[in-house]
Amino acid sequence: MPLFLKVPRFTLRLPVIQLRVLALSYSLIEGGPLGDKLGKISYENQFLAAASGGSVCKSSIKFDTISDYVITEDEIKALIQRSEVVYKAIEAYLLANIDACN
């Protein structure tokens, strides 16, 4: 059963967490960057071991628009940059708190 998280600015739907392959799929379904043009944004992330140590995140983002709205390349870039800010913050926290996941 999917998990729904409600925080003050947006709602996430977390239907898939696969720990064996370190994959996470979730959708932003309310609030935040959706505005009146996007119905939802779906994210798929897979974390792989890097040859040099550490990990690599492969991400896929799907934008579902409302009505016949066509999302522009600049809007896509801005939304991706917002996602990157979150990943960088998580990375910084984990590097500063190595035992956080133990």
N, C-alpha and C positions, 0 to 999 in steps of 0.2 A: 504494500500500500504506500503511495507517495506521502512524503512528509511536506507539510506546508509551514513555512516560517513567516510570521508577520512581525515586521519591525516598523518603526514610525514612518519610514519613507517609501517602503516597497514591500512586496510579497514575493517570496521565492517558492517554487515547487521543486522538490528534490525527489524525482522518481527512481534514480539509479545511482547506487554507490557500489562499485565493484572493487573490493580490497585486493583480490588476487592479482588483478591486472592494474591496480592503482588507477581506476577510472572514476570519474564523477560527471554526471549529467544533471543539469538543472535548468529551470526556466524562470525568468523574471516575468511575472504575470500581472503585476499591478504597481503603479507609482514609479518613482525614480525617473530614469531617463526615457520612459515610454511616451510620455506626453499624450497628445491626441492623434499621433500618426502611427504608432506601433502598438500592436495587440499584445505581443510578447517577444522576448529575446531568449533563445535557447542556446545553452552552452554545453559543449562536450569537451572534457579535458582528460587526457591520458598522460600519466607521469611515467617516464622511462629512465632507466639508468644511463648515465652519460659515460662515455669511454674514459673520460678524465676524472671520474668520480662525480658525486652529486647527482643531479637529475635534470631531465629536459621535459618540459611540458608542451605537448602537442594539443592545440586548441582549435575548436571549430565553433563558429558562432552563426546562428541562423536568425534572421530578422523577419518576423511576420508582421506585415503592414496592415493597417486598417483600410478597408475599401480598396480603391485603385491607386493609393499613394505609392510613389516610386521614391525609395530612399536614395539619397545622393552619395557619391563617393566620399565627399567631405564629412557627411553625417556618420557614415560607417567608420571612417578614420577616427572621428571624435569619440564615438562609442567604444572603439577598440582601445584607445588611449585611456579612457576611464577604467576599463578592465585591467589594463597593465598597471595602473597606479595601485589597485587593490593587490595584485600579485606581488608587486615590489614591496608593499608594506608587510605582507605575510612573510615574504622571504627575509626581510630585515629582522622581523620579530623572531623567526625560527633560527636565524644565524646568531642572534644575540641571546637566545634561550635554547641552547642545544638540547636540553633535557625536557623540553615542553611536550614532546610526543612520546615520551617513555612511560 
